[in-house]
Amino acid sequence: MTNTKGLRRGTRYMFSRKFRTHGQLPLSTYLRVYKVGDIVDIKGDGAVQKGMPHKAYHGKTGRIFNVTRRAVGVIVNKRVKGRILPKRINIRIEHIKPSRCREDFLNRVKSNDEQRRAAKATGVTVVTKRLPVAPRLAHNVSTLMNQPSVVEQIPYEFIA
């Protein structure tokens, strides 16, 4: 049998609702305020078929460029063969949610500003760069109450 060529082919699990979350959507989905420039994650919701994004955009992150009563316009990057094209798509608000991708960055900017302000007041230089975790320091391991165990292979036994 050949592959089907439908618009929603291969989306059996992608657009299905999760366990015990079937039925009507919560009101918080509709009461959220979106503004132009907000970054949103696209996630198709199987409970609402209207205004659903194509499966190629599921899981992508984009920026809002237009807001209407029930939908928003989102600019999303899509890879087509060897190039990346910015696509403009219209999606109903049931299929998007505010992205948390910049949350960590914004928190880091805020904490760095506070550190800089405190350092300026005290006259001390502060390093705000992210540094990798250093390896553990050298130490001795006692074998007094910790007997070393020998690691060796188990002999093969043929059981018939």
Number of C-alpha atoms within 10 A of each C-alpha: 3 4 7 9 8 7 9 12 10 13 11 9 9 16 19 14 14 10 6 6 11 11 10 8 13 10 8 8 13 12 9 10 11 18 12 13 13 14 22 22 21 25 20 25 20 20 16 15 13 12 18 22 19 12 17 9 19 18 13 14 20 25 20 20 17 17 18 11 7 11 17 21 19 27 20 21 17 14 12 8 6 6 8 11 12 12 13 16 18 18 21 21 23 23 23 26 16 15 15 11 12 10 9 10 11 11 11 14 12 11 13 16 13 12 16 17 13 14 14 12 9 9 10 9 11 13 10 13 7 7 7 6 6 6 6 6 5 6 6 5 7 9 8 7 6 8 8 9 6 6 6 6 6 6 6 6 6 5 4 3
